[in-house]
Amino acid sequence: MTRQEILYKIGEILCDEASLDTPEELTMETDFRKDLQLDSLEMINLVTIFDEEFDITVDDSRLTSINTAKDAVDIIEELLGEAE
């Protein structure tokens, strides 16, 4: 799965879970807290969805390092690579 495909999939998730209208609106620079106003509980929920959708396990200790879409793409790409 390419970085762009991961970003698009995250965008699809955020259409359901946040104030995103289309997946294409999500950019690598989008800040989940500042731009989408996600609080801590919503971030935990989002990471849980990432776990399910991408069939990965994001360690709870990494949650605080996910601020932007790029952060999420980096972690998901890394975990997908480890799963191969």
DAGIUR-V789041 format. One record per run of one state. SS is the DSSP state (H for helix, E for strand, - for the rest). FROM is the first residue (numbers start at 1). TO is the last residue. Records with the same first field share a line. If there is no record, write none. Layout:
SS = FROM-TO + FROM-TO
//
This chain:
- = 1-2 + 18-22 + 26-30 + 32-39 + 55-59 + 66-67 + 84-84
H = 3-17 + 23-25 + 40-54 + 60-65 + 69-83
E = 31-31 + 68-68
//
